[in-house]
Amino acid sequence: MKIASDLELVIVTGKGGVGKTTVAAALAWGIARRRRVTLLEVDPRESAHHLFAVPPSGGEPVQAGERLELLHARPRRIVDELVRDKFRVASLAPLAPMLRRLQASPIYDHFVDGAPGLKELALLRYVHDLVRGPKRKRRADCVVLDSPATGHALALLSAPALVADAIASGPIATLAREVATWLSAESTAVVLVTLAEELSVTETLEAAAALGEVLGKSPEAWIANALYPALPAGFEARGPVAELWRRRRQVNERELTRLERAVGEPITTLPLLPIAEGRRLVEALAAELEASV
């Protein structure tokens, strides 16, 4: 995976509960050893800051490392900015107050909530501008997007192409085509995170197939997270804890084998570590990823 060279966007997704945010943080931490990175979170609950013991972003960048910042996406703010930029109303002084009144009205709320793909397109354009936009907006060499869970992530990634198909011309149509082209480029990669468990692996394989239809590309990396450690040689312990360990490891091995056969390539694995959630866990997982990804 080209995380240390030329990727501009790494989209991390997976079924809910697989540790997607922690893996995204570990990837961002590793990339930030060499490049400026923005870890962008879209979940309204905003939890990534806990991993670095820094304040929540609230829509503003927060420094989490020498070359790493956290940023939480605020969809409404991003849509408002898109409308101002693309329709250029804010640059016309007499019309600026009119735009502010419009954006504060219920009509505008209905427009934003009801326009298919608008929020998703605005978010992806915002991500694009963090690495490729005007100098005043550009913040990073690479964005690691802690995207929604797989179903919502696929809806997010398909939005630009859907909007481009629905709108033939105009500034929004042009923007949609530009973003769709960027998502399909080699500078964008998708990382699928899963647990080595039956339901999670099944949903991950389904997501990969849908991803191919949406972006015309396969995942750059597959990461099986939180694997139970292998049983030590000669392990003879008895009791419920030892039996649970054996069973969970057997499930992990079986599902990891199934995933590898379906994918046709090795799967990156991350161990279940006895470390509380926080910077130490992120650093430990980043070291594991550095060795394999």
C-alpha positions in Angstrom: 0.0 0.0 0.0 1.4 3.4 -1.0 0.6 5.2 2.2 4.0 6.7 2.5 4.3 7.9 -1.1 1.6 9.4 -3.3 -1.8 8.7 -1.8 -3.9 11.8 -1.3 -7.0 10.1 0.3 -7.3 6.9 2.3 -10.9 6.0 3.0 -11.2 3.7 6.0 -14.5 1.8 6.3 -16.0 -1.3 7.7 -18.9 -2.8 9.6 -19.9 -1.0 12.8 -17.9 -2.2 15.8 -14.8 -3.5 14.0 -12.5 -0.8 15.4 -12.6 1.3 12.2 -11.8 4.6 14.0 -8.8 3.1 15.9 -7.4 1.6 12.7 -7.9 4.9 10.8 -6.0 6.7 13.6 -3.2 4.1 13.5 -2.9 4.6 9.7 -2.9 8.3 10.0 -0.2 8.2 12.7 2.0 6.0 10.6 1.6 8.2 7.5 2.3 11.3 9.6 5.9 10.0 10.2 6.7 11.2 6.7 3.8 13.5 5.5 1.3 16.1 6.7 -1.9 14.2 7.5 -5.4 15.2 8.4 -7.5 12.5 10.1 -11.1 13.6 9.1 -13.9 12.2 11.2 -17.6 12.3 10.0 -19.4 10.5 12.9 -21.4 13.2 14.8 -20.4 11.5 18.1 -16.8 12.6 17.4 -14.7 10.1 19.3 -11.2 10.1 17.6 -9.9 12.8 19.9 -10.0 10.4 22.8 -7.4 8.3 21.1 -4.9 11.2 21.3 -6.0 12.8 24.5 -6.7 16.1 22.8 -9.8 18.3 22.8 -12.6 17.6 20.4 -12.4 19.3 17.0 -15.9 20.8 16.8 -15.1 21.6 13.1 -11.7 23.2 13.7 -8.3 21.4 13.3 -6.7 20.1 16.5 -3.0 19.2 16.5 -2.5 15.5 17.5 1.1 15.1 16.5 4.0 16.8 14.7 2.5 16.3 11.2 -1.0 15.0 12.3 -4.2 17.0 12.9 -7.7 15.9 13.7 -10.7 17.5 12.0 -14.4 16.8 12.5 -16.6 17.4 9.5 -19.7 19.5 10.1 -22.0 18.7 7.1 -24.2 21.8 7.3 -21.3 24.2 7.5 -19.7 22.4 4.5 -22.9 22.6 2.4 -23.2 26.3 3.2 -19.7 26.9 2.0 -20.3 24.9 -1.1 -23.3 27.0 -2.0 -21.4 30.2 -1.4 -18.4 29.2 -3.4 -20.2 27.6 -6.4 -22.9 30.2 -6.8 -20.5 33.1 -6.0 -23.2 35.0 -4.2 -21.0 35.9 -1.3 -18.6 37.7 -3.5 -21.3 40.1 -4.5 -21.6 42.5 -1.6 -25.3 43.5 -2.1 -26.4 39.9 -2.3 -24.4 38.6 0.7 -27.1 39.6 3.3 -29.8 37.9 1.1 -27.8 34.7 1.1 -27.4 34.7 4.9 -31.2 35.2 5.3 -31.8 32.4 2.8 -29.5 30.0 4.5 -31.2 30.7 7.8 -34.7 29.9 6.4 -36.7 26.7 6.6 -36.8 26.6 2.8 -33.1 26.3 2.7 -33.2 23.6 5.3 -35.6 21.6 3.2 -33.4 22.1 0.2 -30.3 20.8 2.0 -32.1 17.8 3.5 -34.0 16.9 0.4 -31.4 17.3 -2.4 -30.1 13.8 -3.2 -26.4 13.5 -2.8 -25.8 17.1 -1.9 -24.4 16.6 1.6 -22.2 13.7 0.4 -20.9 15.7 -2.6 -20.2 18.7 -0.4 -18.2 16.5 2.1 -16.1 14.9 -0.6 -15.4 18.3 -2.2 -14.3 19.5 1.2 -11.9 16.5 1.5 -10.6 17.2 -2.0 -9.9 20.8 -1.1 -7.9 19.8 2.0 -5.2 18.3 -0.3 -5.9 19.9 -3.7 -7.8 23.0 -3.2 -6.8 26.7 -3.1 -3.9 27.5 -0.8 -6.3 29.0 1.9 -8.1 25.6 2.2 -5.2 23.2 1.6 -4.1 21.6 4.9 -2.4 18.2 4.2 -0.5 16.0 1.9 -2.9 13.2 2.7 -6.4 12.9 4.3 -7.3 9.7 6.2 -11.1 9.7 6.1 -12.7 7.8 9.0 -15.8 7.2 6.9 -19.2 5.9 8.0 -19.9 2.2 8.2 -19.9 0.3 4.9 -23.5 0.9 3.8 -23.3 4.6 4.4 -19.8 4.8 3.1 -20.9 3.3 -0.2 -23.7 5.9 -0.4 -21.2 8.6 0.2 -18.7 7.4 -2.4 -21.5 6.9 -5.1 -22.9 10.4 -4.6 -20.7 12.3 -7.1 -21.4 10.0 -10.0 -25.1 10.0 -9.2 -25.2 13.8 -9.1 -23.2 14.0 -12.3 -25.7 11.7 -14.0 -28.7 13.6 -12.7 -27.4 17.2 -13.5 -26.2 17.8 -17.0 -24.6 21.2 -16.7 -23.8 24.0 -14.3 -21.3 24.4 -11.4 -22.7 21.5 -9.3 -22.5 19.1 -12.3 -18.9 20.2 -13.0 -18.0 19.7 -9.4 -19.6 16.3 -9.2 -17.6 15.1 -12.3 -14.4 16.4 -10.9 -14.9 14.7 -7.5 -16.0 11.4 -9.1 -12.8 11.4 -11.3 -10.7 12.1 -8.2 -12.2 9.2 -6.2 -11.5 6.8 -9.1 -7.9 7.9 -9.4 -4.8 6.0 -8.2 -4.2 8.7 -5.6 -7.3 7.5 -3.7 -7.4 4.2 -1.8 -10.0 2.4 0.2 -9.1 0.3 3.3 -11.7 -2.3 4.5 -11.5 -3.1 8.2 -13.2 -6.3 9.5 -13.1 -8.7 12.4 -12.3 -12.3 11.7 -15.8 -13.3 12.4 -18.5 -14.7 10.1 -20.9 -11.8 9.9 -18.2 -9.2 9.6 -16.3 -11.1 6.9 -19.5 -11.7 4.9 -20.4 -8.0 5.0 -16.9 -7.0 4.1 -16.9 -9.2 1.0 -20.2 -7.7 0.0 -18.9 -4.2 0.5 -15.9 -4.9 -1.6 -18.1 -6.1 -4.5 -20.2 -3.0 -4.2 -17.1 -0.8 -4.1 -15.9 -2.2 -7.4 -19.2 -1.2 -9.0 -19.1 2.3 -7.4 -15.5 3.3 -8.0 -14.3 0.7 -10.4 -11.5 -0.3 -8.0 -10.7 -2.9 -5.4 -9.7 -2.1 -1.8 -6.0 -1.1 -1.4 -5.8 -3.1 1.8 -7.9 -5.5 3.9 -7.3 -5.4 7.6 -8.6 -8.0 10.0 -8.6 -6.3 13.4 -8.4 -7.5 17.0 -7.3 -11.1 16.3 -7.0 -13.3 19.4 -3.3 -14.2 19.9 -2.2 -17.6 18.7 -2.2 -20.3 21.4 1.4 -20.9 22.8 3.0 -24.1 21.8 2.2 -26.8 24.3 -0.7 -24.8 25.8 -2.5 -27.1 28.2 -4.5 -24.8 30.5 -8.0 -25.8 31.4 -11.1 -23.9 32.5 -13.6 -21.5 30.9 -11.1 -18.7 30.1 -8.7 -21.1 28.3 -11.7 -22.7 26.4 -13.0 -19.3 25.4 -9.5 -18.4 24.1 -9.3 -21.6 22.0 -12.8 -21.1 20.5 -12.3 -17.4 19.6 -8.9 -18.2 18.0 -10.4 -21.0 16.0 -13.2 -18.7 14.8 -10.5 -16.1 13.8 -8.4 -18.6 11.9 -11.4 -20.1 10.1 -12.8 -16.7 9.0 -9.4 -15.3 8.1 -8.8 -18.3 5.8 -12.2 -17.8 4.2 -11.5 -14.1 3.6 -8.0 -14.8 2.1 -9.5 -17.4 -0.2 -12.2 -15.0 -1.4 -9.8 -12.1 -1.8 -6.9 -14.1 -3.3 -4.3 -12.2 -1.4 -2.8 -12.0 2.1 -4.8 -10.1 4.7 -3.2 -7.6 7.0 -3.9 -8.6 10.6 -3.9 -6.6 13.8 -3.7 -8.3 17.2 -6.1 -7.8 20.1 -3.8 -6.0 22.5 -4.0 -5.6 26.3 -3.7 -1.8 26.0 -6.4 0.6 27.0 -7.8 2.8 24.2 -5.6 5.8 23.7 -2.3 7.0 22.2 -0.3 4.0 23.3 -2.8 1.7 21.5 -2.6 3.9 18.3 1.2 3.8 18.4 1.3 0.1 18.9 -1.1 -0.6 16.0 0.7 1.9 13.8 3.9 -0.1 14.4 2.1 -3.3 13.4 0.8 -1.7 10.2 4.2 -0.2 9.4 5.6 -3.7 9.2 2.9 -5.1 6.9 1.2 -2.3 5.0 
